[in-house]
Amino acid sequence: MHIPTEPIGSIPRPAFLLEGLGDFAAGKITAEALAKLEESALVDTITRFEATGSPVITDGEQGKPSFATYPLAGLDLAPDGAVIPFADGHTRQLPRLTAGPFRYGIYADTYLAKALVHASKPVKQAVIAASALSLIYPADGIDGYSREQFVADLVDGTAADIRRALDGGADSVQIDFTEGRLSLKLDPSGGLLQSFVDLNNAVLDRFSAEERKKIGVHTCPGGDQDSVHSLDVDYSGLLPALFQLHAGNFYIALAGEDDPRKVLATIAEYSQPEQRIFVGVTNPIDPRVETAEEVRDRVLQAAEYISPDRLGTCDDCGFSPFADDTSTSRDIAFAKIQARVDGTRLAAESLT
């Protein structure tokens, strides 16, 4: 029995890169010097990733400012956009678009190309969902740039981001959709969630059924500075809508849930036979490193609800989705990845 296992994306940046980012922001080093630090961090990340035996790796998002805002370079933005509150009281704030047109300043294949130079294993590329980027358009609109035109430009840009990653050699593309669960906190009626699903399907429908087998959607309750933004939102409100997305793979945070069997039963009820389900088996915001045996048992529990031939494993979230998040060390991140790889192998052997 083979059970695929994949990372979600980000790895904590090494201290030398964090220092370099601060120096660059302060005007102390050049962009060229920062780029050299990012490459050094990338090489170290890929080397350590491959040493875990992970069959698929990522670039650890070493060059991204954050998982959400990488495309926004060069746009007319104000800093006072949507605020995302976390359970521990800290917040993250998105920028606000002040003028059109919306366009991608950086595509994810820029990061992919750099990773492929150094990787000997398949590389997965994470991209941000159109629904997340839609939040930068202000509620009161923009003179001369309608929301309808913004959405059209957004769909074009997001589809191009995925297309370029696939054409650039990505083993698969993962759409980060953390705002899905959060939307039910903002709008318990589910109307906002459905609008997000419809918007993301407008992007996914640009791809063939065969291409969508390599495209997945990741959902989690957020993960930043060892806190979350929507763990108190029941998955039963999200999952029926989530599985309406026209994607082939679904990466679902599970290790941090209080009642994983309830979540698994909901997945079994609403997922479609052609959809592969990657369940989270390590919790990045928990500093304790899971054992391989714990991971094995989580996989075997999932196999009670999801046919093993549709089952995969992943980490619940990225380990450092924002570049300045130092709440988890690189050593802990890679130890958890090692546990995921080893535990998934043990589960596959048990199911053979």
MIMAR-453042 format. One record per residue (C-alpha): x negated, y, z negated; residue in three letters; residue number from 1. Coordinates in pm, whole numbers, plus 32768, in hexadecimal, padded with zeros to 4 digits. Each point is the difference from the previous one (the first is absolute). Layout:
<patis>
<px=X; py=Y; pz=Z; rest=Ala; nr=NUM> $
...
</patis>
This chain:
<patis>
<px=8000; py=8000; pz=8000; rest=Met; nr=1> $
<px=7F7D; py=8158; pz=8060; rest=His; nr=2> $
<px=8079; py=8133; pz=7F44; rest=Ile; nr=3> $
<px=7F80; py=8149; pz=808E; rest=Pro; nr=4> $
<px=7F84; py=8105; pz=7F0C; rest=Thr; nr=5> $
<px=7FC1; py=816F; pz=8049; rest=Glu; nr=6> $
<px=7F9B; py=813C; pz=7F47; rest=Pro; nr=7> $
<px=80E1; py=8131; pz=7FFD; rest=Ile; nr=8> $
<px=7EFF; py=810D; pz=8045; rest=Gly; nr=9> $
<px=7F40; py=80E6; pz=7F1E; rest=Ser; nr=10> $
<px=7ED2; py=7FB1; pz=7F28; rest=Ile; nr=11> $
<px=7F7E; py=80F7; pz=7EF9; rest=Pro; nr=12> $
<px=7EF0; py=80DD; pz=8094; rest=Arg; nr=13> $
<px=7EA0; py=7FE0; pz=7F72; rest=Pro; nr=14> $
<px=7F81; py=8113; pz=7F1B; rest=Ala; nr=15> $
<px=7F12; py=808C; pz=8106; rest=Phe; nr=16> $
<px=8120; py=8035; pz=80F3; rest=Leu; nr=17> $
<px=80DE; py=80A4; pz=7EFB; rest=Leu; nr=18> $
<px=7EE3; py=80EA; pz=7FAB; rest=Glu; nr=19> $
<px=7FCF; py=8048; pz=8170; rest=Gly; nr=20> $
<px=816F; py=8050; pz=8032; rest=Leu; nr=21> $
<px=7FEA; py=80FB; pz=7EE4; rest=Gly; nr=22> $
<px=7EC2; py=8098; pz=808D; rest=Asp; nr=23> $
<px=809C; py=801E; pz=8159; rest=Phe; nr=24> $
<px=8136; py=80AA; pz=7F75; rest=Ala; nr=25> $
<px=7F1D; py=80F5; pz=7F4A; rest=Ala; nr=26> $
<px=7F38; py=8048; pz=813B; rest=Gly; nr=27> $
<px=7EC3; py=7F60; pz=7F78; rest=Lys; nr=28> $
<px=7FD2; py=7EFD; pz=8115; rest=Ile; nr=29> $
<px=8054; py=7FF3; pz=8172; rest=Thr; nr=30> $
<px=8104; py=7F2A; pz=80AE; rest=Ala; nr=31> $
<px=7EE2; py=7F36; pz=8096; rest=Glu; nr=32> $
<px=7F73; py=7FB5; pz=7EA7; rest=Ala; nr=33> $
<px=8156; py=7F97; pz=7F84; rest=Leu; nr=34> $
<px=802D; py=7F1C; pz=812D; rest=Ala; nr=35> $
<px=7EBB; py=7F4C; pz=7FA7; rest=Lys; nr=36> $
<px=807E; py=7FC7; pz=7E9E; rest=Leu; nr=37> $
<px=8149; py=7F7A; pz=8087; rest=Glu; nr=38> $
<px=7F48; py=7F0D; pz=80E4; rest=Glu; nr=39> $
<px=7F2B; py=7F85; pz=7EDD; rest=Ser; nr=40> $
<px=813D; py=7FC7; pz=7F34; rest=Ala; nr=41> $
<px=80A1; py=7F50; pz=8127; rest=Leu; nr=42> $
<px=7EDB; py=7F12; pz=8030; rest=Val; nr=43> $
<px=7FF9; py=7FA9; pz=7E8E; rest=Asp; nr=44> $
<px=8179; py=7FCD; pz=7FFD; rest=Thr; nr=45> $
<px=7FFF; py=7F16; pz=812B; rest=Ile; nr=46> $
<px=7ED8; py=7F3D; pz=7F79; rest=Thr; nr=47> $
<px=80AA; py=7FC9; pz=7EB1; rest=Arg; nr=48> $
<px=8152; py=7FB9; pz=80A4; rest=Phe; nr=49> $
<px=7F70; py=7EF0; pz=80DB; rest=Glu; nr=50> $
<px=7F46; py=7F68; pz=7EDA; rest=Ala; nr=51> $
<px=814F; py=7FB2; pz=7F59; rest=Thr; nr=52> $
<px=8058; py=7F14; pz=811C; rest=Gly; nr=53> $
<px=8132; py=80CF; pz=805A; rest=Ser; nr=54> $
<px=8060; py=7F8C; pz=815F; rest=Pro; nr=55> $
<px=8077; py=8161; pz=8056; rest=Val; nr=56> $
<px=7F66; py=8142; pz=7F81; rest=Ile; nr=57> $
<px=803C; py=8177; pz=8012; rest=Thr; nr=58> $
<px=7F18; py=812B; pz=8003; rest=Asp; nr=59> $
<px=806F; py=804E; pz=7E9D; rest=Gly; nr=60> $
<px=8076; py=8155; pz=8080; rest=Glu; nr=61> $
<px=7EAB; py=808B; pz=7FA2; rest=Gln; nr=62> $
<px=801F; py=811C; pz=80FA; rest=Gly; nr=63> $
<px=816B; py=805B; pz=7FC3; rest=Lys; nr=64> $
<px=805D; py=8122; pz=7F1B; rest=Pro; nr=65> $
<px=8135; py=7F36; pz=7FA9; rest=Ser; nr=66> $
<px=80D2; py=7EEC; pz=8096; rest=Phe; nr=67> $
<px=8114; py=80FD; pz=804B; rest=Ala; nr=68> $
<px=7F60; py=813F; pz=807F; rest=Thr; nr=69> $
<px=7EEA; py=7F8D; pz=80EB; rest=Tyr; nr=70> $
<px=80C0; py=8067; pz=8140; rest=Pro; nr=71> $
<px=803C; py=8168; pz=7F94; rest=Leu; nr=72> $
<px=7EB4; py=80A2; pz=8055; rest=Ala; nr=73> $
<px=802D; py=8140; pz=80C6; rest=Gly; nr=74> $
<px=8172; py=8035; pz=7FBE; rest=Leu; nr=75> $
<px=8096; py=8142; pz=7F77; rest=Asp; nr=76> $
<px=8042; py=7F98; pz=7E98; rest=Leu; nr=77> $
<px=8052; py=8098; pz=7EAF; rest=Ala; nr=78> $
<px=7FA8; py=7F45; pz=7EBE; rest=Pro; nr=79> $
<px=815C; py=8016; pz=7F64; rest=Asp; nr=80> $
<px=80AB; py=7ED1; pz=8098; rest=Gly; nr=81> $
<px=80BE; py=7EDD; pz=7F67; rest=Ala; nr=82> $
<px=7F90; py=7F9D; pz=7EA2; rest=Val; nr=83> $
<px=7FE1; py=7E90; pz=7FA1; rest=Ile; nr=84> $
<px=8016; py=7FCA; pz=7E85; rest=Pro; nr=85> $
<px=7F5B; py=7ED1; pz=7F5F; rest=Phe; nr=86> $
<px=806A; py=7F4F; pz=7EC2; rest=Ala; nr=87> $
<px=7EDA; py=807F; pz=7F34; rest=Asp; nr=88> $
<px=8058; py=816B; pz=804B; rest=Gly; nr=89> $
<px=7F05; py=8050; pz=8111; rest=His; nr=90> $
<px=8074; py=8064; pz=815C; rest=Thr; nr=91> $
<px=7F8A; py=7FFD; pz=8167; rest=Arg; nr=92> $
<px=8073; py=810D; pz=80F3; rest=Gln; nr=93> $
<px=8021; py=7FE8; pz=8177; rest=Leu; nr=94> $
<px=7FB9; py=812C; pz=80DD; rest=Pro; nr=95> $
<px=811A; py=80BB; pz=80B0; rest=Arg; nr=96> $
<px=7FFF; py=8039; pz=8177; rest=Leu; nr=97> $
<px=8021; py=8174; pz=804D; rest=Thr; nr=98> $
<px=7FF6; py=7FFE; pz=817C; rest=Ala; nr=99> $
<px=801E; py=7F0F; pz=811F; rest=Gly; nr=100> $
<px=7FB4; py=7F37; pz=80BE; rest=Pro; nr=101> $
<px=7FB2; py=7ED1; pz=7F2A; rest=Phe; nr=102> $
<px=7EDD; py=7F39; pz=8087; rest=Arg; nr=103> $
<px=7F02; py=7F09; pz=7F7B; rest=Tyr; nr=104> $
<px=7EB0; py=809E; pz=7FB7; rest=Gly; nr=105> $
<px=7F62; py=7EAD; pz=7FB3; rest=Ile; nr=106> $
<px=8077; py=7EA8; pz=8067; rest=Tyr; nr=107> $
<px=7FB9; py=7ECB; pz=7F30; rest=Ala; nr=108> $
<px=7F37; py=7F5E; pz=8116; rest=Asp; nr=109> $
<px=7EF0; py=80FD; pz=7FAD; rest=Thr; nr=110> $
<px=7FC7; py=7F45; pz=7EB9; rest=Tyr; nr=111> $
<px=8035; py=7EAC; pz=80A3; rest=Leu; nr=112> $
<px=7EF1; py=8038; pz=8104; rest=Ala; nr=113> $
<px=7F01; py=804F; pz=7EF1; rest=Lys; nr=114> $
<px=805C; py=7EC8; pz=7F3C; rest=Ala; nr=115> $
<px=7FEC; py=7F1A; pz=812D; rest=Leu; nr=116> $
<px=7E95; py=8062; pz=8036; rest=Val; nr=117> $
<px=7FA2; py=7F61; pz=7EB3; rest=His; nr=118> $
<px=8106; py=7EEE; pz=7FCE; rest=Ala; nr=119> $
<px=7FD9; py=7E93; pz=8059; rest=Ser; nr=120> $
<px=8164; py=7FA9; pz=7F95; rest=Lys; nr=121> $
<px=814E; py=8079; pz=8089; rest=Pro; nr=122> $
<px=8059; py=815F; pz=7F8F; rest=Val; nr=123> $
<px=815F; py=8069; pz=7F9E; rest=Lys; nr=124> $
<px=805D; py=816D; pz=802D; rest=Gln; nr=125> $
<px=80F1; py=80BA; pz=7F1C; rest=Ala; nr=126> $
<px=80CC; py=8125; pz=8087; rest=Val; nr=127> $
<px=80F9; py=80EA; pz=7F5E; rest=Ile; nr=128> $
<px=8174; py=7FDC; pz=804B; rest=Ala; nr=129> $
<px=80BE; py=8104; pz=80C6; rest=Ala; nr=130> $
<px=80F3; py=8015; pz=7EDC; rest=Ser; nr=131> $
<px=7EEC; py=8077; pz=7F16; rest=Ala; nr=132> $
<px=7F87; py=8106; pz=80F4; rest=Leu; nr=133> $
<px=8166; py=8076; pz=8036; rest=Ser; nr=134> $
<px=7FF3; py=808F; pz=7EA0; rest=Leu; nr=135> $
<px=7F16; py=8119; pz=806E; rest=Ile; nr=136> $
<px=8117; py=80A9; pz=80C8; rest=Tyr; nr=137> $
<px=80AA; py=8105; pz=7F23; rest=Pro; nr=138> $
<px=8170; py=7FE1; pz=7FA2; rest=Ala; nr=139> $
<px=8047; py=8161; pz=807E; rest=Asp; nr=140> $
<px=7F64; py=7FBB; pz=8152; rest=Gly; nr=141> $
<px=7EF8; py=80B3; pz=80CE; rest=Ile; nr=142> $
<px=8053; py=8121; pz=80E9; rest=Asp; nr=143> $
<px=7FD6; py=7F94; pz=8168; rest=Gly; nr=144> $
<px=7FBB; py=7E95; pz=7FA8; rest=Tyr; nr=145> $
<px=8135; py=7F32; pz=7FB6; rest=Ser; nr=146> $
<px=8008; py=7ECC; pz=7F2A; rest=Arg; nr=147> $
<px=8070; py=7F3A; pz=8133; rest=Glu; nr=148> $
<px=7EC8; py=8068; pz=80C0; rest=Gln; nr=149> $
<px=7F28; py=7FB8; pz=7ECE; rest=Phe; nr=150> $
<px=8090; py=7EA0; pz=7FE4; rest=Val; nr=151> $
<px=7FC5; py=7FC1; pz=8172; rest=Ala; nr=152> $
<px=7E96; py=8071; pz=7FDE; rest=Asp; nr=153> $
<px=7FD9; py=7F34; pz=7EC0; rest=Leu; nr=154> $
<px=807E; py=7EC0; pz=80A2; rest=Val; nr=155> $
<px=7F16; py=8035; pz=8126; rest=Asp; nr=156> $
<px=7ED8; py=803A; pz=7F1A; rest=Gly; nr=157> $
<px=8044; py=7EDB; pz=7F17; rest=Thr; nr=158> $
<px=8038; py=7F11; pz=8121; rest=Ala; nr=159> $
<px=7EBA; py=8076; pz=809E; rest=Ala; nr=160> $
<px=7F4C; py=7FC9; pz=7EB3; rest=Asp; nr=161> $
<px=806E; py=7E94; pz=7FF9; rest=Ile; nr=162> $
<px=7FC4; py=7FCC; pz=8174; rest=Arg; nr=163> $
<px=7E9F; py=8088; pz=7FED; rest=Arg; nr=164> $
<px=7FAF; py=7F1E; pz=7ED8; rest=Ala; nr=165> $
<px=8080; py=7ECB; pz=80B4; rest=Leu; nr=166> $
<px=7F4B; py=805D; pz=8141; rest=Asp; nr=167> $
<px=7EC9; py=8053; pz=7F38; rest=Gly; nr=168> $
<px=7FDC; py=7E9F; pz=7F7D; rest=Gly; nr=169> $
<px=80C1; py=7FF7; pz=7EB7; rest=Ala; nr=170> $
<px=8056; py=7E9F; pz=7F93; rest=Asp; nr=171> $
<px=8149; py=8091; pz=7F83; rest=Ser; nr=172> $
<px=8096; py=8150; pz=7FA6; rest=Val; nr=173> $
<px=80A4; py=8046; pz=7EB1; rest=Gln; nr=174> $
<px=80F8; py=811D; pz=7FDB; rest=Ile; nr=175> $
<px=7FF7; py=8093; pz=7EA1; rest=Asp; nr=176> $
<px=8168; py=8038; pz=7F8B; rest=Phe; nr=177> $
<px=7FDE; py=804F; pz=7E8E; rest=Thr; nr=178> $
<px=8108; py=8110; pz=8025; rest=Glu; nr=179> $
<px=8107; py=7EF5; pz=8044; rest=Gly; nr=180> $
<px=802F; py=7F9F; pz=7E97; rest=Arg; nr=181> $
<px=7FCF; py=8168; pz=7F8D; rest=Leu; nr=182> $
<px=811B; py=8071; pz=80E5; rest=Ser; nr=183> $
<px=80FB; py=7F45; pz=7F27; rest=Leu; nr=184> $
<px=7F8F; py=80CE; pz=7ED8; rest=Lys; nr=185> $
<px=8034; py=813F; pz=80C6; rest=Leu; nr=186> $
<px=8149; py=7F8B; pz=809A; rest=Asp; nr=187> $
<px=80A1; py=7ED4; pz=7F50; rest=Pro; nr=188> $
<px=810E; py=7FF0; pz=810E; rest=Ser; nr=189> $
<px=7F01; py=7F69; pz=80EE; rest=Gly; nr=190> $
<px=8040; py=8103; pz=810E; rest=Gly; nr=191> $
<px=7E9B; py=8080; pz=7FFC; rest=Leu; nr=192> $
<px=7F79; py=7E9D; pz=8009; rest=Leu; nr=193> $
<px=80D6; py=7FAA; pz=812E; rest=Gln; nr=194> $
<px=7F89; py=8139; pz=80B3; rest=Ser; nr=195> $
<px=7E99; py=7F93; pz=7FBB; rest=Phe; nr=196> $
<px=8046; py=7EA4; pz=808B; rest=Val; nr=197> $
<px=80A0; py=8092; pz=8138; rest=Asp; nr=198> $
<px=7EDB; py=80ED; pz=8037; rest=Leu; nr=199> $
<px=7EFF; py=7EEC; pz=7FD8; rest=Asn; nr=200> $
<px=80C4; py=7F1E; pz=80EA; rest=Asn; nr=201> $
<px=7FF5; py=8112; pz=8106; rest=Ala; nr=202> $
<px=7E86; py=7FD2; pz=7FF0; rest=Val; nr=203> $
<px=8001; py=7E84; pz=7FEE; rest=Leu; nr=204> $
<px=80EA; py=7FE5; pz=8129; rest=Asp; nr=205> $
<px=7EE8; py=808E; pz=80D9; rest=Arg; nr=206> $
<px=7F57; py=7EAB; pz=7FDF; rest=Phe; nr=207> $
<px=8050; py=7EAA; pz=8092; rest=Ser; nr=208> $
<px=8070; py=7EDD; pz=7F2A; rest=Ala; nr=209> $
<px=7EA9; py=7F63; pz=8030; rest=Glu; nr=210> $
<px=7F4F; py=813E; pz=7F93; rest=Glu; nr=211> $
<px=80DB; py=801F; pz=7ECC; rest=Arg; nr=212> $
<px=7F78; py=7EB2; pz=7F86; rest=Lys; nr=213> $
<px=7EBF; py=80C1; pz=7FB8; rest=Lys; nr=214> $
<px=80B2; py=8124; pz=7F57; rest=Ile; nr=215> $
<px=8064; py=7FF7; pz=7E93; rest=Gly; nr=216> $
<px=809E; py=80E0; pz=7EF9; rest=Val; nr=217> $
<px=7F7E; py=8028; pz=7E9E; rest=His; nr=218> $
<px=80E0; py=805E; pz=7EDE; rest=Thr; nr=219> $
<px=7FA2; py=8041; pz=7E96; rest=Cys; nr=220> $
<px=806A; py=80DD; pz=7EDB; rest=Pro; nr=221> $
<px=7ED5; py=80E1; pz=803C; rest=Gly; nr=222> $
<px=7EAB; py=7FDA; pz=7F65; rest=Gly; nr=223> $
<px=7F2A; py=8126; pz=7F97; rest=Asp; nr=224> $
<px=7F2A; py=803D; pz=7ECC; rest=Gln; nr=225> $
<px=8086; py=7EBE; pz=7F67; rest=Asp; nr=226> $
<px=8167; py=807B; pz=8019; rest=Ser; nr=227> $
<px=812D; py=7FD0; pz=80E4; rest=Val; nr=228> $
<px=811B; py=80D8; pz=8083; rest=His; nr=229> $
<px=8122; py=7F0F; pz=802B; rest=Ser; nr=230> $
<px=7FCF; py=7EBA; pz=7F41; rest=Leu; nr=231> $
<px=814A; py=804A; pz=7F50; rest=Asp; nr=232> $
<px=80BA; py=7FE9; pz=814C; rest=Val; nr=233> $
<px=8090; py=7EA3; pz=802B; rest=Asp; nr=234> $
<px=7F83; py=7F4A; pz=8135; rest=Tyr; nr=235> $
<px=8164; py=7F8C; pz=8046; rest=Ser; nr=236> $
<px=804A; py=815E; pz=8080; rest=Gly; nr=237> $
<px=7ED6; py=8007; pz=80E9; rest=Leu; nr=238> $
<px=7FD1; py=7EA5; pz=8091; rest=Leu; nr=239> $
<px=8144; py=7FDD; pz=80C9; rest=Pro; nr=240> $
<px=7FA7; py=8140; pz=80BC; rest=Ala; nr=241> $
<px=7E8D; py=7FAD; pz=8012; rest=Leu; nr=242> $
<px=803E; py=7EC3; pz=80C4; rest=Phe; nr=243> $
<px=80BF; py=80C9; pz=8105; rest=Gln; nr=244> $
<px=7EB0; py=8086; pz=8071; rest=Leu; nr=245> $
<px=7F93; py=7F6D; pz=814E; rest=His; nr=246> $
<px=7EAF; py=7F85; pz=7F82; rest=Ala; nr=247> $
<px=7F69; py=7EA7; pz=7FF9; rest=Gly; nr=248> $
<px=7F56; py=800E; pz=7EAC; rest=Asn; nr=249> $
<px=8065; py=8087; pz=7EAE; rest=Phe; nr=250> $
<px=7F0B; py=8043; pz=7EE5; rest=Tyr; nr=251> $
<px=80C6; py=800F; pz=7EBC; rest=Ile; nr=252> $
<px=7F70; py=8063; pz=7EAE; rest=Ala; nr=253> $
<px=8062; py=7EF0; pz=7F0B; rest=Leu; nr=254> $
<px=7EEF; py=7FC1; pz=7EFD; rest=Ala; nr=255> $
<px=8062; py=8135; pz=7F38; rest=Gly; nr=256> $
<px=8173; py=7FAC; pz=7FF3; rest=Glu; nr=257> $
<px=80A8; py=7F9B; pz=7EBA; rest=Asp; nr=258> $
<px=80E1; py=7F00; pz=80A9; rest=Asp; nr=259> $
<px=7F51; py=7F72; pz=8134; rest=Pro; nr=260> $
<px=80FC; py=7EE5; pz=8028; rest=Arg; nr=261> $
<px=8119; py=80FB; pz=802A; rest=Lys; nr=262> $
<px=7F38; py=80B4; pz=810D; rest=Val; nr=263> $
<px=7FAB; py=7EB9; pz=80AF; rest=Leu; nr=264> $
<px=816E; py=7F98; pz=8003; rest=Ala; nr=265> $
<px=805A; py=814D; pz=80A1; rest=Thr; nr=266> $
<px=7EEC; py=7FD5; pz=8103; rest=Ile; nr=267> $
<px=8082; py=7EA3; pz=804E; rest=Ala; nr=268> $
<px=8160; py=8087; pz=802C; rest=Glu; nr=269> $
<px=7FB6; py=8127; pz=80E3; rest=Tyr; nr=270> $
<px=7EC2; py=7FB5; pz=80C3; rest=Ser; nr=271> $
<px=801A; py=7F73; pz=815F; rest=Gln; nr=272> $
<px=7F6B; py=7EB3; pz=8070; rest=Pro; nr=273> $
<px=7F0C; py=80A9; pz=80EF; rest=Glu; nr=274> $
<px=7F78; py=80EA; pz=7EF3; rest=Gln; nr=275> $
<px=7EC3; py=7F9C; pz=7F44; rest=Arg; nr=276> $
<px=7FFF; py=8063; pz=7E92; rest=Ile; nr=277> $
<px=7EBA; py=805D; pz=7F54; rest=Phe; nr=278> $
<px=803C; py=800A; pz=7E88; rest=Val; nr=279> $
<px=7F27; py=80CB; pz=7F17; rest=Gly; nr=280> $
<px=7F36; py=7F1C; pz=7F19; rest=Val; nr=281> $
<px=7F13; py=80FE; pz=7F61; rest=Thr; nr=282> $
<px=8061; py=8145; pz=7F54; rest=Asn; nr=283> $
<px=7F09; py=811B; pz=804C; rest=Pro; nr=284> $
<px=807A; py=80E2; pz=7EE7; rest=Ile; nr=285> $
<px=7FC4; py=7EF3; pz=7EF8; rest=Asp; nr=286> $
<px=7E8F; py=8008; pz=7F99; rest=Pro; nr=287> $
<px=8005; py=7E8F; pz=7FA4; rest=Arg; nr=288> $
<px=7F7E; py=7F24; pz=8116; rest=Val; nr=289> $
<px=80E9; py=7EE0; pz=8052; rest=Glu; nr=290> $
<px=7F74; py=7EA1; pz=8005; rest=Thr; nr=291> $
<px=800C; py=7F2C; pz=8138; rest=Ala; nr=292> $
<px=80EB; py=7F15; pz=7F46; rest=Glu; nr=293> $
<px=80F3; py=811C; pz=7FB4; rest=Glu; nr=294> $
<px=8000; py=805F; pz=816E; rest=Val; nr=295> $
<px=8037; py=7E94; pz=8062; rest=Arg; nr=296> $
<px=812D; py=7FE9; pz=7F1A; rest=Asp; nr=297> $
<px=8095; py=8141; pz=808C; rest=Arg; nr=298> $
<px=7FE0; py=7F76; pz=8161; rest=Val; nr=299> $
<px=809D; py=7EB6; pz=7F9F; rest=Leu; nr=300> $
<px=8120; py=80B8; pz=7F5B; rest=Gln; nr=301> $
<px=8036; py=80C9; pz=813F; rest=Ala; nr=302> $
<px=7FFD; py=7EBD; pz=80CA; rest=Ala; nr=303> $
<px=8134; py=7F90; pz=7F3F; rest=Glu; nr=304> $
<px=80C1; py=8117; pz=80AE; rest=Tyr; nr=305> $
<px=7F46; py=803F; pz=8145; rest=Ile; nr=306> $
<px=7F9B; py=7EEC; pz=80EE; rest=Ser; nr=307> $
<px=7E85; py=7FD6; pz=7FED; rest=Pro; nr=308> $
<px=7FE5; py=8026; pz=8179; rest=Asp; nr=309> $
<px=808A; py=8163; pz=7FD9; rest=Arg; nr=310> $
<px=7F39; py=8055; pz=7EC9; rest=Leu; nr=311> $
<px=7EC8; py=80D2; pz=7FD2; rest=Gly; nr=312> $
<px=7F59; py=80B8; pz=7EE2; rest=Thr; nr=313> $
<px=7F7E; py=8160; pz=7FC9; rest=Cys; nr=314> $
<px=7FA7; py=80F5; pz=7EEF; rest=Asp; nr=315> $
<px=8128; py=80C6; pz=7F7D; rest=Asp; nr=316> $
<px=7F72; py=814D; pz=807B; rest=Cys; nr=317> $
<px=7EC0; py=80A2; pz=806D; rest=Gly; nr=318> $
<px=7F07; py=8034; pz=7EE6; rest=Phe; nr=319> $
<px=7FC4; py=8173; pz=803F; rest=Ser; nr=320> $
<px=80F6; py=8093; pz=80FB; rest=Pro; nr=321> $
<px=7F8C; py=8162; pz=7FAE; rest=Phe; nr=322> $
<px=7E8A; py=8040; pz=8020; rest=Ala; nr=323> $
<px=7FE3; py=809D; pz=7EA7; rest=Asp; nr=324> $
<px=80A3; py=7EDE; pz=7F44; rest=Asp; nr=325> $
<px=7EF1; py=7F6B; pz=7F23; rest=Thr; nr=326> $
<px=80E5; py=7F3D; pz=7F16; rest=Ser; nr=327> $
<px=7F87; py=7EB2; pz=808A; rest=Thr; nr=328> $
<px=7E93; py=7FA7; pz=8036; rest=Ser; nr=329> $
<px=7F7B; py=7F65; pz=813E; rest=Arg; nr=330> $
<px=7F8C; py=7ED2; pz=7F3A; rest=Asp; nr=331> $
<px=815F; py=7FBF; pz=7F7A; rest=Ile; nr=332> $
<px=809A; py=8032; pz=8158; rest=Ala; nr=333> $
<px=7F1D; py=7EFF; pz=80A2; rest=Phe; nr=334> $
<px=802C; py=7F0F; pz=7EDB; rest=Ala; nr=335> $
<px=8178; py=800E; pz=8034; rest=Lys; nr=336> $
<px=7FD4; py=7FC8; pz=8174; rest=Ile; nr=337> $
<px=7F25; py=7ED4; pz=7FB3; rest=Gln; nr=338> $
<px=810F; py=7F76; pz=7F1B; rest=Ala; nr=339> $
<px=8104; py=8031; pz=8112; rest=Arg; nr=340> $
<px=7F2D; py=7F47; pz=8100; rest=Val; nr=341> $
<px=7FA7; py=7EE3; pz=7F16; rest=Asp; nr=342> $
<px=815C; py=7FDF; pz=7F6C; rest=Gly; nr=343> $
<px=80A5; py=7FFD; pz=8155; rest=Thr; nr=344> $
<px=7F15; py=7EE8; pz=806B; rest=Arg; nr=345> $
<px=8058; py=7F38; pz=7EC8; rest=Leu; nr=346> $
<px=8172; py=802B; pz=8048; rest=Ala; nr=347> $
<px=7FD5; py=7F94; pz=8169; rest=Ala; nr=348> $
<px=7F4E; py=7EC6; pz=7F89; rest=Glu; nr=349> $
<px=811C; py=7FB7; pz=7F0B; rest=Ser; nr=350> $
<px=8102; py=8025; pz=8115; rest=Leu; nr=351> $
<px=7F48; py=7F22; pz=80F8; rest=Thr; nr=352> $
</patis>
